[in-house]
Amino acid sequence: MMLTFIIGQSFLTMLCHLKFRLFYFFAVWMLVMTTFIVLFLPETKGVAIKEMWQVWSHTSSGESTSQEATTAATTGE
């Protein structure tokens, strides 16, 4: 909420100084956020909310996968 306020208050000032490059600035941040989501957040499509804790628990290799949660959900573990 605070960041939204800051962006709203600084947008016009940034637009005056950066002109069209301001939209490139926001496009770069979108790419950064998308990359973070793809690399660090697990896929949860098809996983029931009750099995979500298994997705977020780490395996012995330090990775979490939705496949383990899907397997556990289908086998009843």
Secondary structure, 3 states (H helix, E strand, C coil): CHHHHHHHHHHHHHHHHHCCHHHHHHHHHHHHHHHHHHHHCCCCCCCCHHHHHHHHCCCCCCCCCHHHHHHHHHHCC
